[in-house]
Amino acid sequence: MHSVKNRFLLRMKNITGDLYWRNFFSITARDIVVIGCCLIWEHTSLRAFAFLFGNWRSVMEKRREIMRRRRVSDEYMADWFAFEPVSKPAPKKFAAALTPTRATKQR
């Protein structure tokens, strides 16, 4: 139940319309499988949908806050959903934190 709930919560709060349409077929096909499995085999997971509908207003409030604070574009996010792996360099502020210090080199 929590897996199904979190799957849809994540998308409701974070995905934009443009990003959804870019990945429409893969997202929708997987959602159909999840919903179908809930209806056929895993009936206890149907409670996830009751939770989502019951908490719609608070989820949308969280979404507005998340979208207000977003830092990356849909173009950047689209790379995360590509069918082929994409390797990008680490941001400089993180790369500096990952380099060994003089004290660790002496050991």
Secondary structure, DSSP 8 states (H G I E B T S, - for coil): -HHHHHHHHHHHHH--HHHHHHTHHHHHHHHHHHHHHHHHT-GGGGHHHHHHHHTHHHHHHHHHHHHHH--S-HHHHHHHT-SS-------HHHHHHHS--HHHHH-
